[in-house]
Amino acid sequence: MSCIICGEGITTKYSVKLECQCKSEYHYECIYNTLKNDKYRKCPLCSNTDMKLPLVNGLKKIDNHIHKIDPY
């Protein structure tokens, strides 16, 4: 399986699945940059809008528009 954004194998880097109907898996870096540059934050495969990424260790900056933030 490969990332549909960059085409590299999904096992080469940390990957994440979006919570949308297609359940596609992307490299975290690839989908982060895609969502950051998309006004509606759409899934590249199914075009579901307002997608959010989970927080992962090592993030230098949390973006409220892109990351899921738990209130607790």
All heavy atoms as a GROMACS GRO file, in nm:
protein
  581
    1MET      N    1   0.084  -0.117   0.000
    1MET     CA    2   0.000   0.000   0.000
    1MET      C    3   0.089   0.124   0.000
    1MET      O    4   0.193   0.127   0.064
    1MET     CB    5  -0.090  -0.001   0.123
    1MET     CG    6  -0.177   0.119   0.135
    1MET     SD    7  -0.279   0.114   0.284
    1MET     CE    8  -0.437   0.113   0.208
    2SER      N    9   0.048   0.228  -0.072
    2SER     CA   10   0.128   0.349  -0.077
    2SER      C   11   0.042   0.472  -0.048
    2SER      O   12  -0.080   0.471  -0.063
    2SER     CB   13   0.195   0.362  -0.214
    2SER     OG   14   0.099   0.369  -0.315
    3CYS      N   15   0.108   0.577  -0.008
    3CYS     CA   16   0.044   0.706   0.018
    3CYS      C   17   0.001   0.765  -0.116
    3CYS      O   18   0.082   0.776  -0.207
    3CYS     CB   19   0.144   0.797   0.089
    3CYS     SG   20   0.090   0.968   0.112
    4ILE      N   21  -0.126   0.803  -0.130
    4ILE     CA   22  -0.172   0.855  -0.259
    4ILE      C   23  -0.123   0.997  -0.285
    4ILE      O   24  -0.134   1.046  -0.396
    4ILE     CB   25  -0.325   0.848  -0.276
    4ILE    CG1   26  -0.395   0.941  -0.179
    4ILE    CG2   27  -0.375   0.708  -0.264
    4ILE    CD1   28  -0.540   0.966  -0.216
    5ILE      N   29  -0.066   1.061  -0.185
    5ILE     CA   30  -0.015   1.197  -0.204
    5ILE      C   31   0.125   1.194  -0.264
    5ILE      O   32   0.152   1.260  -0.363
    5ILE     CB   33  -0.018   1.276  -0.072
    5ILE    CG1   34  -0.163   1.290  -0.025
    5ILE    CG2   35   0.047   1.413  -0.089
    5ILE    CD1   36  -0.180   1.346   0.114
    6CYS      N   37   0.215   1.113  -0.205
    6CYS     CA   38   0.354   1.112  -0.252
    6CYS      C   39   0.390   0.986  -0.332
    6CYS      O   40   0.488   0.984  -0.404
    6CYS     CB   41   0.451   1.127  -0.136
    6CYS     SG   42   0.459   0.984  -0.027
    7GLY      N   43   0.312   0.880  -0.316
    7GLY     CA   44   0.336   0.756  -0.390
    7GLY      C   45   0.433   0.660  -0.324
    7GLY      O   46   0.452   0.549  -0.371
    8GLU      N   47   0.496   0.699  -0.213
    8GLU     CA   48   0.589   0.610  -0.142
    8GLU      C   49   0.513   0.509  -0.058
    8GLU      O   50   0.398   0.531  -0.022
    8GLU     CB   51   0.680   0.692  -0.050
    8GLU     CG   52   0.783   0.774  -0.122
    8GLU     CD   53   0.876   0.845  -0.024
    8GLU    OE1   54   0.900   0.791   0.086
    8GLU    OE2   55   0.924   0.953  -0.060
    9GLY      N   56   0.579   0.400  -0.024
    9GLY     CA   57   0.518   0.298   0.060
    9GLY      C   58   0.476   0.354   0.194
    9GLY      O   59   0.545   0.437   0.253
   10ILE      N   60   0.362   0.311   0.242
   10ILE     CA   61   0.304   0.364   0.365
   10ILE      C   62   0.389   0.327   0.487
   10ILE      O   63   0.387   0.397   0.588
   10ILE     CB   64   0.156   0.318   0.379
   10ILE    CG1   65   0.070   0.428   0.441
   10ILE    CG2   66   0.141   0.194   0.461
   10ILE    CD1   67   0.049   0.548   0.362
   11THR      N   68   0.469   0.221   0.477
   11THR     CA   69   0.549   0.178   0.592
   11THR      C   70   0.681   0.254   0.606
   11THR      O   71   0.752   0.235   0.703
   11THR     CB   72   0.580   0.027   0.582
   11THR    OG1   73   0.646   0.003   0.458
   11THR    CG2   74   0.453  -0.055   0.590
   12THR      N   75   0.712   0.342   0.511
   12THR     CA   76   0.840   0.412   0.516
   12THR      C   77   0.842   0.526   0.618
   12THR      O   78   0.948   0.566   0.662
   12THR     CB   79   0.879   0.470   0.378
   12THR    OG1   80   0.777   0.560   0.336
   12THR    CG2   81   0.897   0.360   0.276
   13LYS      N   82   0.727   0.580   0.654
   13LYS     CA   83   0.717   0.691   0.749
   13LYS      C   84   0.594   0.670   0.836
   13LYS      O   85   0.510   0.584   0.809
   13LYS     CB   86   0.700   0.824   0.674
   13LYS     CG   87   0.811   0.861   0.581
   13LYS     CD   88   0.778   0.989   0.508
   13LYS     CE   89   0.875   1.020   0.398
   13LYS     NZ   90   0.833   1.132   0.316
   14TYR      N   91   0.579   0.753   0.941
   14TYR     CA   92   0.462   0.746   1.027
   14TYR      C   93   0.338   0.778   0.944
   14TYR      O   94   0.337   0.873   0.868
   14TYR     CB   95   0.476   0.846   1.144
   14TYR     CG   96   0.360   0.840   1.239
   14TYR    CD1   97   0.347   0.735   1.328
   14TYR    CD2   98   0.262   0.938   1.236
   14TYR    CE1   99   0.239   0.728   1.414
   14TYR    CE2  100   0.154   0.932   1.322
   14TYR     CZ  101   0.144   0.828   1.411
   14TYR     OH  102   0.036   0.821   1.496
   15SER      N  103   0.234   0.697   0.959
   15SER     CA  104   0.113   0.717   0.880
   15SER      C  105  -0.009   0.733   0.970
   15SER      O  106  -0.006   0.700   1.088
   15SER     CB  107   0.092   0.601   0.784
   15SER     OG  108   0.072   0.482   0.854
   16VAL      N  109  -0.117   0.783   0.912
   16VAL     CA  110  -0.241   0.809   0.985
   16VAL      C  111  -0.358   0.788   0.890
   16VAL      O  112  -0.348   0.810   0.770
   16VAL     CB  113  -0.240   0.953   1.044
   16VAL    CG1  114  -0.240   1.057   0.935
   16VAL    CG2  115  -0.355   0.974   1.139
   17LYS      N  116  -0.472   0.744   0.946
   17LYS     CA  117  -0.596   0.732   0.870
   17LYS      C  118  -0.688   0.847   0.911
   17LYS      O  119  -0.700   0.876   1.029
   17LYS     CB  120  -0.666   0.600   0.899
   17LYS     CG  121  -0.599   0.481   0.838
   17LYS     CD  122  -0.679   0.356   0.860
   17LYS     CE  123  -0.605   0.238   0.798
   17LYS     NZ  124  -0.684   0.117   0.806
   18LEU      N  125  -0.750   0.910   0.814
   18LEU     CA  126  -0.847   1.015   0.843
   18LEU      C  127  -0.980   0.952   0.882
   18LEU      O  128  -1.012   0.842   0.839
   18LEU     CB  129  -0.868   1.105   0.721
   18LEU     CG  130  -0.749   1.188   0.676
   18LEU    CD1  131  -0.787   1.270   0.554
   18LEU    CD2  132  -0.700   1.278   0.786
   19GLU      N  133  -1.057   1.022   0.962
   19GLU     CA  134  -1.188   0.972   1.004
   19GLU      C  135  -1.294   1.016   0.903
   19GLU      O  136  -1.375   1.103   0.928
   19GLU     CB  137  -1.222   1.025   1.143
   19GLU     CG  138  -1.133   0.968   1.251
   19GLU     CD  139  -1.166   1.022   1.389
   19GLU    OE1  140  -1.263   1.098   1.403
   19GLU    OE2  141  -1.090   0.989   1.481
   20CYS      N  142  -1.289   0.953   0.786
   20CYS     CA  143  -1.386   0.983   0.682
   20CYS      C  144  -1.432   0.851   0.619
   20CYS      O  145  -1.384   0.744   0.657
   20CYS     CB  146  -1.329   1.078   0.578
   20CYS     SG  147  -1.181   1.019   0.496
   21GLN      N  148  -1.519   0.858   0.524
   21GLN     CA  149  -1.579   0.737   0.467
   21GLN      C  150  -1.481   0.649   0.390
   21GLN      O  151  -1.498   0.527   0.386
   21GLN     CB  152  -1.697   0.775   0.379
   21GLN     CG  153  -1.667   0.881   0.276
   21GLN     CD  154  -1.791   0.935   0.212
   21GLN    OE1  155  -1.871   0.858   0.163
   21GLN    NE2  156  -1.808   1.066   0.212
   22CYS      N  157  -1.375   0.704   0.334
   22CYS     CA  158  -1.283   0.622   0.254
   22CYS      C  159  -1.179   0.549   0.339
   22CYS      O  160  -1.121   0.451   0.294
   22CYS     CB  161  -1.214   0.706   0.148
   22CYS     SG  162  -1.093   0.822   0.211
   23LYS      N  163  -1.151   0.596   0.460
   23LYS     CA  164  -1.054   0.534   0.553
   23LYS      C  165  -0.916   0.516   0.490
   23LYS      O  166  -0.845   0.423   0.522
   23LYS     CB  167  -1.106   0.399   0.604
   23LYS     CG  168  -1.240   0.403   0.669
   23LYS     CD  169  -1.231   0.452   0.809
   23LYS     CE  170  -1.365   0.436   0.878
   23LYS     NZ  171  -1.397   0.539   0.967
   24SER      N  172  -0.877   0.605   0.400
   24SER     CA  173  -0.745   0.596   0.338
   24SER      C  174  -0.636   0.631   0.437
   24SER      O  175  -0.656   0.708   0.529
   24SER     CB  176  -0.737   0.691   0.218
   24SER     OG  177  -0.817   0.643   0.116
   25GLU      N  178  -0.518   0.575   0.413
   25GLU     CA  179  -0.404   0.597   0.500
   25GLU      C  180  -0.301   0.682   0.426
   25GLU      O  181  -0.274   0.661   0.309
   25GLU     CB  182  -0.344   0.463   0.540
   25GLU     CG  183  -0.248   0.469   0.653
   25GLU     CD  184  -0.212   0.332   0.706
   25GLU    OE1  185  -0.263   0.230   0.654
   25GLU    OE2  186  -0.130   0.327   0.798
   26TYR      N  187  -0.247   0.781   0.496
   26TYR     CA  188  -0.151   0.874   0.438
   26TYR      C  189  -0.031   0.887   0.532
   26TYR      O  190  -0.043   0.866   0.652
   26TYR     CB  191  -0.212   1.014   0.423
   26TYR     CG  192  -0.342   1.016   0.348
   26TYR    CD1  193  -0.463   1.015   0.415
   26TYR    CD2  194  -0.343   1.021   0.209
   26TYR    CE1  195  -0.584   1.019   0.346
   26TYR    CE2  196  -0.462   1.024   0.140
   26TYR     CZ  197  -0.582   1.022   0.209
   26TYR     OH  198  -0.700   1.026   0.140
   27HIS      N  199   0.083   0.928   0.477
   27HIS     CA  200   0.194   0.966   0.563
   27HIS      C  201   0.148   1.091   0.640
   27HIS      O  202   0.085   1.180   0.582
   27HIS     CB  203   0.319   1.002   0.481
   27HIS     CG  204   0.380   0.886   0.414
   27HIS    ND1  205   0.413   0.887   0.280
   27HIS    CD2  206   0.416   0.764   0.460
   27HIS    CE1  207   0.467   0.772   0.248
   27HIS    NE2  208   0.469   0.695   0.355
   28TYR      N  209   0.180   1.097   0.767
   28TYR     CA  210   0.138   1.211   0.849
   28TYR      C  211   0.186   1.342   0.788
   28TYR      O  212   0.110   1.438   0.778
   28TYR     CB  213   0.191   1.196   0.991
   28TYR     CG  214   0.127   1.292   1.088
   28TYR    CD1  215   0.013   1.256   1.157
   28TYR    CD2  216   0.180   1.418   1.110
   28TYR    CE1  217  -0.047   1.343   1.246
   28TYR    CE2  218   0.121   1.505   1.198
   28TYR     CZ  219   0.008   1.468   1.266
   28TYR     OH  220  -0.052   1.555   1.353
   29GLU      N  221   0.311   1.347   0.747
   29GLU     CA  222   0.370   1.467   0.687
   29GLU      C  223   0.294   1.511   0.561
   29GLU      O  224   0.265   1.628   0.542
   29GLU     CB  225   0.513   1.436   0.645
   29GLU     CG  226   0.618   1.523   0.705
   29GLU     CD  227   0.755   1.476   0.658
   29GLU    OE1  228   0.811   1.387   0.724
   29GLU    OE2  229   0.801   1.527   0.555
   30CYS      N  230   0.261   1.415   0.477
   30CYS     CA  231   0.192   1.445   0.350
   30CYS      C  232   0.053   1.500   0.375
   30CYS      O  233   0.015   1.603   0.316
   30CYS     CB  234   0.181   1.319   0.264
   30CYS     SG  235   0.338   1.254   0.207
   31ILE      N  236  -0.024   1.435   0.460
   31ILE     CA  237  -0.162   1.480   0.483
   31ILE      C  238  -0.164   1.610   0.562
   31ILE      O  239  -0.250   1.694   0.541
   31ILE     CB  240  -0.250   1.368   0.546
   31ILE    CG1  241  -0.398   1.403   0.536
   31ILE    CG2  242  -0.211   1.340   0.689
   31ILE    CD1  243  -0.453   1.413   0.398
   32TYR      N  244  -0.068   1.629   0.652
   32TYR     CA  245  -0.060   1.755   0.726
   32TYR      C  246  -0.042   1.872   0.629
   32TYR      O  247  -0.114   1.971   0.636
   32TYR     CB  248   0.055   1.752   0.827
   32TYR     CG  249   0.077   1.885   0.895
   32TYR    CD1  250  -0.002   1.924   1.002
   32TYR    CD2  251   0.174   1.973   0.848
   32TYR    CE1  252   0.015   2.046   1.063
   32TYR    CE2  253   0.193   2.096   0.908
   32TYR     CZ  254   0.113   2.132   1.016
   32TYR     OH  255   0.130   2.255   1.074
   33ASN      N  256   0.054   1.859   0.538
   33ASN     CA  257   0.079   1.966   0.441
   33ASN      C  258  -0.040   1.987   0.348
   33ASN      O  259  -0.071   2.099   0.311
   33ASN     CB  260   0.206   1.938   0.361
   33ASN     CG  261   0.330   1.958   0.445
   33ASN    OD1  262   0.335   2.045   0.531
   33ASN    ND2  263   0.430   1.875   0.423
   34THR      N  264  -0.105   1.880   0.310
   34THR     CA  265  -0.223   1.890   0.223
   34THR      C  266  -0.336   1.964   0.293
   34THR      O  267  -0.395   2.055   0.236
   34THR     CB  268  -0.270   1.749   0.180
   34THR    OG1  269  -0.164   1.686   0.107
   34THR    CG2  270  -0.394   1.757   0.093
   35LEU      N  271  -0.365   1.926   0.417
   35LEU     CA  272  -0.474   1.992   0.491
   35LEU      C  273  -0.440   2.137   0.523
   35LEU      O  274  -0.527   2.224   0.521
   35LEU     CB  275  -0.505   1.915   0.619
   35LEU     CG  276  -0.561   1.775   0.601
   35LEU    CD1  277  -0.583   1.709   0.737
   35LEU    CD2  278  -0.689   1.775   0.520
   36LYS      N  279  -0.313   2.163   0.552
   36LYS     CA  280  -0.270   2.299   0.586
   36LYS      C  281  -0.290   2.394   0.468
   36LYS      O  282  -0.324   2.510   0.487
   36LYS     CB  283  -0.122   2.295   0.626
   36LYS     CG  284  -0.067   2.430   0.668
   36LYS     CD  285   0.074   2.416   0.719
   36LYS     CE  286   0.167   2.410   0.601
   36LYS     NZ  287   0.308   2.415   0.636
   37ASN      N  288  -0.274   2.344   0.347
   37ASN     CA  289  -0.285   2.428   0.228
   37ASN      C  290  -0.422   2.424   0.162
   37ASN      O  291  -0.441   2.486   0.057
   37ASN     CB  292  -0.178   2.386   0.126
   37ASN     CG  293  -0.039   2.413   0.178
   37ASN    OD1  294  -0.014   2.519   0.235
   37ASN    ND2  295   0.050   2.318   0.163
   38ASP      N  296  -0.517   2.352   0.221
   38ASP     CA  297  -0.652   2.342   0.164
   38ASP      C  298  -0.750   2.419   0.251
   38ASP      O  299  -0.766   2.391   0.369
   38ASP     CB  300  -0.692   2.194   0.157
   38ASP     CG  301  -0.827   2.171   0.090
   38ASP    OD1  302  -0.891   2.269   0.048
   38ASP    OD2  303  -0.868   2.054   0.080
   39LYS      N  304  -0.818   2.515   0.192
   39LYS     CA  305  -0.913   2.600   0.265
   39LYS      C  306  -1.021   2.519   0.338
   39LYS      O  307  -1.061   2.552   0.448
   39LYS     CB  308  -0.978   2.696   0.166
   39LYS     CG  309  -1.080   2.789   0.226
   39LYS     CD  310  -1.137   2.881   0.119
   39LYS     CE  311  -1.243   2.972   0.174
   39LYS     NZ  312  -1.300   3.057   0.070
   40TYR      N  313  -1.068   2.411   0.277
   40TYR     CA  314  -1.176   2.331   0.335
   40TYR      C  315  -1.127   2.206   0.406
   40TYR      O  316  -1.205   2.127   0.456
   40TYR     CB  317  -1.277   2.292   0.226
   40TYR     CG  318  -1.338   2.413   0.161
   40TYR    CD1  319  -1.300   2.452   0.033
   40TYR    CD2  320  -1.430   2.491   0.229
   40TYR    CE1  321  -1.354   2.565  -0.026
   40TYR    CE2  322  -1.485   2.604   0.171
   40TYR     CZ  323  -1.447   2.641   0.044
   40TYR     OH  324  -1.501   2.753  -0.015
   41ARG      N  325  -0.995   2.184   0.410
   41ARG     CA  326  -0.933   2.068   0.474
   41ARG      C  327  -1.001   1.938   0.430
   41ARG      O  328  -1.050   1.860   0.509
   41ARG     CB  329  -0.934   2.083   0.626
   41ARG     CG  330  -0.846   2.196   0.673
   41ARG     CD  331  -0.842   2.210   0.822
   41ARG     NE  332  -0.969   2.216   0.889
   41ARG     CZ  333  -1.049   2.323   0.897
   41ARG    NH1  334  -1.010   2.434   0.842
   41ARG    NH2  335  -1.162   2.318   0.961
   42LYS      N  336  -1.001   1.914   0.297
   42LYS     CA  337  -1.066   1.797   0.238
   42LYS      C  338  -0.974   1.676   0.230
   42LYS      O  339  -0.854   1.690   0.206
   42LYS     CB  340  -1.114   1.828   0.096
   42LYS     CG  341  -1.220   1.933   0.088
   42LYS     CD  342  -1.264   1.953  -0.054
   42LYS     CE  343  -1.151   2.012  -0.134
   42LYS     NZ  344  -1.184   2.055  -0.267
   43CYS      N  345  -1.033   1.558   0.246
   43CYS     CA  346  -0.962   1.434   0.222
   43CYS      C  347  -0.928   1.429   0.073
   43CYS      O  348  -1.015   1.453  -0.011
   43CYS     CB  349  -1.049   1.316   0.261
   43CYS     SG  350  -0.983   1.155   0.209
   44PRO      N  351  -0.804   1.399   0.036
   44PRO     CA  352  -0.767   1.396  -0.106
   44PRO      C  353  -0.839   1.289  -0.187
   44PRO      O  354  -0.852   1.302  -0.308
   44PRO     CB  355  -0.617   1.366  -0.104
   44PRO     CG  356  -0.572   1.393   0.033
   44PRO     CD  357  -0.690   1.377   0.123
   45LEU      N  358  -0.888   1.185  -0.122
   45LEU     CA  359  -0.951   1.077  -0.196
   45LEU      C  360  -1.103   1.093  -0.208
   45LEU      O  361  -1.158   1.087  -0.317
   45LEU     CB  362  -0.918   0.943  -0.132
   45LEU     CG  363  -0.953   0.820  -0.213
   45LEU    CD1  364  -0.878   0.820  -0.346
   45LEU    CD2  365  -0.919   0.695  -0.136
   46CYS      N  366  -1.172   1.118  -0.095
   46CYS     CA  367  -1.319   1.122  -0.099
   46CYS      C  368  -1.376   1.264  -0.088
   46CYS      O  369  -1.496   1.283  -0.097
   46CYS     CB  370  -1.378   1.035   0.011
   46CYS     SG  371  -1.353   1.099   0.178
   47SER      N  372  -1.290   1.364  -0.069
   47SER     CA  373  -1.329   1.505  -0.060
   47SER      C  374  -1.418   1.538   0.059
   47SER      O  375  -1.487   1.640   0.058
   47SER     CB  376  -1.395   1.552  -0.190
   47SER     OG  377  -1.303   1.543  -0.296
   48ASN      N  378  -1.419   1.456   0.162
   48ASN     CA  379  -1.490   1.488   0.285
   48ASN      C  380  -1.422   1.610   0.345
   48ASN      O  381  -1.300   1.618   0.349
   48ASN     CB  382  -1.482   1.370   0.382
   48ASN     CG  383  -1.610   1.345   0.454
   48ASN    OD1  384  -1.712   1.407   0.426
   48ASN    ND2  385  -1.605   1.254   0.549
   49THR      N  386  -1.500   1.708   0.394
   49THR     CA  387  -1.442   1.832   0.443
   49THR      C  388  -1.418   1.832   0.594
   49THR      O  389  -1.469   1.748   0.666
   49THR     CB  390  -1.533   1.952   0.408
   49THR    OG1  391  -1.661   1.930   0.464
   49THR    CG2  392  -1.542   1.970   0.258
   50ASP      N  393  -1.343   1.930   0.640
   50ASP     CA  394  -1.312   1.955   0.780
   50ASP      C  395  -1.244   1.837   0.850
   50ASP      O  396  -1.281   1.798   0.960
   50ASP     CB  397  -1.438   1.998   0.856
   50ASP     CG  398  -1.404   2.074   0.983
   50ASP    OD1  399  -1.298   2.138   0.987
   50ASP    OD2  400  -1.484   2.068   1.078
   51MET      N  401  -1.144   1.782   0.784
   51MET     CA  402  -1.068   1.670   0.840
   51MET      C  403  -0.970   1.722   0.946
   51MET      O  404  -0.917   1.831   0.935
   51MET     CB  405  -0.988   1.598   0.732
   51MET     CG  406  -1.074   1.529   0.628
   51MET     SD  407  -1.153   1.380   0.689
   51MET     CE  408  -1.314   1.439   0.734
   52LYS      N  409  -0.951   1.643   1.051
   52LYS     CA  410  -0.859   1.678   1.160
   52LYS      C  411  -0.761   1.564   1.182
   52LYS      O  412  -0.795   1.447   1.165
   52LYS     CB  413  -0.936   1.703   1.289
   52LYS     CG  414  -1.038   1.814   1.282
   52LYS     CD  415  -0.975   1.944   1.316
   52LYS     CE  416  -1.081   2.053   1.320
   52LYS     NZ  417  -1.034   2.172   1.381
   53LEU      N  418  -0.640   1.598   1.222
   53LEU     CA  419  -0.536   1.500   1.249
   53LEU      C  420  -0.518   1.482   1.400
   53LEU      O  421  -0.532   1.578   1.476
   53LEU     CB  422  -0.403   1.546   1.190
   53LEU     CG  423  -0.396   1.554   1.039
   53LEU    CD1  424  -0.262   1.612   0.996
   53LEU    CD2  425  -0.417   1.419   0.977
   54PRO      N  426  -0.481   1.362   1.443
   54PRO     CA  427  -0.451   1.343   1.585
   54PRO      C  428  -0.317   1.408   1.620
   54PRO      O  429  -0.232   1.428   1.534
   54PRO     CB  430  -0.442   1.190   1.598
   54PRO     CG  431  -0.403   1.144   1.462
   54PRO     CD  432  -0.466   1.240   1.365
   55LEU      N  433  -0.302   1.442   1.746
   55LEU     CA  434  -0.174   1.495   1.793
   55LEU      C  435  -0.076   1.380   1.806
   55LEU      O  436  -0.112   1.271   1.850
   55LEU     CB  437  -0.191   1.563   1.929
   55LEU     CG  438  -0.279   1.688   1.929
   55LEU    CD1  439  -0.298   1.738   2.071
   55LEU    CD2  440  -0.218   1.796   1.843
   56VAL      N  441   0.048   1.401   1.766
   56VAL     CA  442   0.150   1.299   1.777
   56VAL      C  443   0.272   1.358   1.849
   56VAL      O  444   0.293   1.479   1.848
   56VAL     CB  445   0.193   1.242   1.640
   56VAL    CG1  446   0.079   1.169   1.574
   56VAL    CG2  447   0.245   1.351   1.549
   57ASN      N  448   0.350   1.272   1.911
   57ASN     CA  449   0.471   1.317   1.978
   57ASN      C  450   0.566   1.380   1.879
   57ASN      O  451   0.579   1.334   1.766
   57ASN     CB  452   0.541   1.199   2.046
   57ASN     CG  453   0.466   1.152   2.168
   57ASN    OD1  454   0.391   1.228   2.228
   57ASN    ND2  455   0.486   1.028   2.205
   58GLY      N  456   0.631   1.486   1.921
   58GLY     CA  457   0.731   1.550   1.838
   58GLY      C  458   0.680   1.668   1.757
   58GLY      O  459   0.757   1.730   1.684
   59LEU      N  460   0.550   1.700   1.768
   59LEU     CA  461   0.499   1.816   1.695
   59LEU      C  462   0.561   1.943   1.750
   59LEU      O  463   0.566   1.963   1.870
   59LEU     CB  464   0.347   1.827   1.709
   59LEU     CG  465   0.261   1.738   1.622
   59LEU    CD1  466   0.114   1.757   1.656
   59LEU    CD2  467   0.285   1.764   1.476
   60LYS      N  468   0.608   2.028   1.662
   60LYS     CA  469   0.667   2.154   1.706
   60LYS      C  470   0.562   2.262   1.723
   60LYS      O  471   0.578   2.353   1.803
   60LYS     CB  472   0.773   2.199   1.605
   60LYS     CG  473   0.890   2.105   1.600
   60LYS     CD  474   0.991   2.147   1.497
   60LYS     CE  475   1.102   2.044   1.496
   60LYS     NZ  476   1.192   2.062   1.385
   61LYS      N  477   0.454   2.252   1.647
   61LYS     CA  478   0.349   2.353   1.654
   61LYS      C  479   0.213   2.285   1.635
   61LYS      O  480   0.195   2.208   1.541
   61LYS     CB  481   0.371   2.457   1.545
   61LYS     CG  482   0.272   2.570   1.549
   61LYS     CD  483   0.301   2.672   1.442
   61LYS     CE  484   0.194   2.778   1.441
   61LYS     NZ  485   0.204   2.866   1.328
   62ILE      N  486   0.119   2.315   1.724
   62ILE     CA  487  -0.016   2.262   1.712
   62ILE      C  488  -0.102   2.366   1.641
   62ILE      O  489  -0.103   2.482   1.677
   62ILE     CB  490  -0.075   2.229   1.851
   62ILE    CG1  491   0.008   2.118   1.916
   62ILE    CG2  492  -0.221   2.190   1.840
   62ILE    CD1  493  -0.027   2.091   2.060
   63ASP      N  494  -0.173   2.320   1.539
   63ASP     CA  495  -0.260   2.407   1.461
   63ASP      C  496  -0.405   2.370   1.493
   63ASP      O  497  -0.449   2.259   1.463
   63ASP     CB  498  -0.231   2.388   1.312
   63ASP     CG  499  -0.304   2.486   1.224
   63ASP    OD1  500  -0.416   2.530   1.262
   63ASP    OD2  501  -0.251   2.520   1.118
   64ASN      N  502  -0.479   2.462   1.553
   64ASN     CA  503  -0.618   2.434   1.594
   64ASN      C  504  -0.709   2.400   1.476
   64ASN      O  505  -0.812   2.337   1.495
   64ASN     CB  506  -0.676   2.554   1.669
   64ASN     CG  507  -0.609   2.575   1.802
   64ASN    OD1  508  -0.553   2.483   1.860
   64ASN    ND2  509  -0.613   2.697   1.851
   65HIS      N  510  -0.674   2.443   1.358
   65HIS     CA  511  -0.757   2.414   1.240
   65HIS      C  512  -0.730   2.276   1.183
   65HIS      O  513  -0.814   2.221   1.113
   65HIS     CB  514  -0.734   2.519   1.130
   65HIS     CG  515  -0.772   2.657   1.172
   65HIS    ND1  516  -0.901   2.695   1.195
   65HIS    CD2  517  -0.696   2.766   1.198
   65HIS    CE1  518  -0.904   2.820   1.232
   65HIS    NE2  519  -0.780   2.866   1.235
   66ILE      N  520  -0.615   2.219   1.212
   66ILE     CA  521  -0.577   2.091   1.153
   66ILE      C  522  -0.576   1.976   1.254
   66ILE      O  523  -0.607   1.863   1.220
   66ILE     CB  524  -0.438   2.102   1.087
   66ILE    CG1  525  -0.445   2.201   0.971
   66ILE    CG2  526  -0.388   1.968   1.036
   66ILE    CD1  527  -0.311   2.234   0.911
   67HIS      N  528  -0.545   2.005   1.379
   67HIS     CA  529  -0.532   1.899   1.480
   67HIS      C  530  -0.657   1.888   1.568
   67HIS      O  531  -0.720   1.988   1.600
   67HIS     CB  532  -0.411   1.927   1.570
   67HIS     CG  533  -0.283   1.917   1.496
   67HIS    ND1  534  -0.210   2.027   1.461
   67HIS    CD2  535  -0.215   1.810   1.449
   67HIS    CE1  536  -0.102   1.989   1.396
   67HIS    NE2  537  -0.103   1.858   1.387
   68LYS      N  538  -0.687   1.763   1.605
   68LYS     CA  539  -0.795   1.738   1.701
   68LYS      C  540  -0.740   1.769   1.839
   68LYS      O  541  -0.639   1.713   1.879
   68LYS     CB  542  -0.837   1.589   1.699
   68LYS     CG  543  -0.917   1.549   1.581
   68LYS     CD  544  -0.969   1.411   1.598
   68LYS     CE  545  -0.869   1.315   1.537
   68LYS     NZ  546  -0.912   1.177   1.535
   69ILE      N  547  -0.805   1.858   1.909
   69ILE     CA  548  -0.762   1.896   2.042
   69ILE      C  549  -0.866   1.846   2.142
   69ILE      O  550  -0.982   1.884   2.135
   69ILE     CB  551  -0.750   2.051   2.054
   69ILE    CG1  552  -0.673   2.110   1.937
   69ILE    CG2  553  -0.695   2.089   2.190
   69ILE    CD1  554  -0.525   2.101   1.945
   70ASP      N  555  -0.821   1.760   2.235
   70ASP     CA  556  -0.910   1.713   2.341
   70ASP      C  557  -0.926   1.823   2.446
   70ASP      O  558  -0.825   1.882   2.486
   70ASP     CB  559  -0.854   1.588   2.408
   70ASP     CG  560  -0.881   1.462   2.329
   70ASP    OD1  561  -0.976   1.463   2.248
   70ASP    OD2  562  -0.809   1.364   2.346
   71PRO      N  563  -1.049   1.846   2.491
   71PRO     CA  564  -1.068   1.951   2.592
   71PRO      C  565  -1.012   1.911   2.729
   71PRO      O  566  -1.004   1.992   2.817
   71PRO     CB  567  -1.219   1.970   2.597
   71PRO     CG  568  -1.277   1.844   2.544
   71PRO     CD  569  -1.174   1.787   2.450
   72TYR      N  570  -0.971   1.786   2.746
   72TYR     CA  571  -0.921   1.741   2.877
   72TYR      C  572  -0.776   1.711   2.873
   72TYR      O  573  -0.712   1.656   2.807
   72TYR     CB  574  -0.998   1.618   2.925
   72TYR     CG  575  -1.145   1.645   2.933
   72TYR    CD1  576  -1.232   1.596   2.836
   72TYR    CD2  577  -1.196   1.721   3.036
   72TYR    CE1  578  -1.367   1.622   2.843
   72TYR    CE2  579  -1.333   1.747   3.043
   72TYR     CZ  580  -1.416   1.697   2.946
   72TYR     OH  581  -1.550   1.723   2.953
   0.00000   0.00000   0.00000
